[in-house]
Amino acid sequence: MQQERHNRYEKARILGARALQVSYGAPVLVETDQTEPILIAAEEYDAGVLPFTVKRGPN
C-alpha cells in the first residue's frame, strides 16, 4: 500500500491524535524502543501503519 502524501498540517494533526491515543493506553502498532507518545506516533507514521484517513474538500 502506497502511503498517502500529507501536508505538514495534516501530518501534525495525525501525529497529535495518535500520540494522544498512545498516551491513553492504545496498543502500539510498531516495535520501538521509544517511550514518548509523539515519537512512537512518528515512527508509526513513517512505517505507514496508522489507520487515519484525511478527507479533503472539493478543489
C-alpha positions as CSV (number, residue, x, y, z in Angstrom):
1,M,0.0,0.0,0.0
2,Q,1.4,3.3,-1.0
3,Q,1.5,5.9,1.7
4,E,-0.7,9.0,1.1
5,R,1.1,12.3,1.0
6,H,0.0,14.7,3.7
7,N,0.9,18.4,4.0
8,R,2.5,19.5,7.3
9,Y,-0.7,20.5,8.9
10,E,-2.4,17.1,8.2
11,K,0.7,15.3,9.4
12,A,0.8,17.4,12.7
13,R,-2.9,16.6,13.3
14,I,-2.5,12.9,12.6
15,L,0.6,12.7,14.9
16,G,-1.1,14.6,17.6
17,A,-4.2,12.5,17.6
18,R,-2.2,9.3,17.5
19,A,0.1,10.4,20.3
20,L,-2.9,11.2,22.5
21,Q,-4.3,7.7,21.8
22,V,-0.9,6.1,22.8
23,S,-0.7,8.2,25.9
24,Y,-4.1,6.9,27.0
25,G,-3.0,3.3,26.5
26,A,-3.8,2.4,22.9
27,P,-1.7,-0.5,21.6
28,V,1.5,0.5,19.8
29,L,1.5,-0.7,16.1
30,V,5.3,-1.0,15.6
31,E,8.2,-2.4,17.5
32,T,10.0,0.5,19.1
33,D,12.3,1.5,22.0
34,Q,10.7,4.9,22.3
35,T,8.7,5.9,25.4
36,E,7.4,9.3,24.3
37,P,4.0,9.0,22.7
38,I,4.8,11.6,20.0
39,L,8.0,9.7,19.0
40,I,6.0,6.5,18.9
41,A,3.4,8.2,16.7
42,A,6.1,9.5,14.4
43,E,7.6,6.0,14.0
44,E,4.2,4.6,13.2
45,Y,3.5,7.3,10.7
46,D,6.9,6.7,9.0
47,A,6.1,3.0,8.8
48,G,2.8,3.7,7.2
49,V,0.7,1.7,9.6
50,L,-1.6,4.4,11.0
51,P,-5.3,3.8,10.3
52,F,-6.1,7.5,9.7
53,T,-7.8,8.9,6.6
54,V,-7.7,12.5,5.6
55,K,-10.8,13.8,3.8
56,R,-10.2,17.0,1.8
57,G,-12.9,19.2,0.4
58,P,-13.5,19.6,-3.3
59,N,-10.9,21.7,-5.1
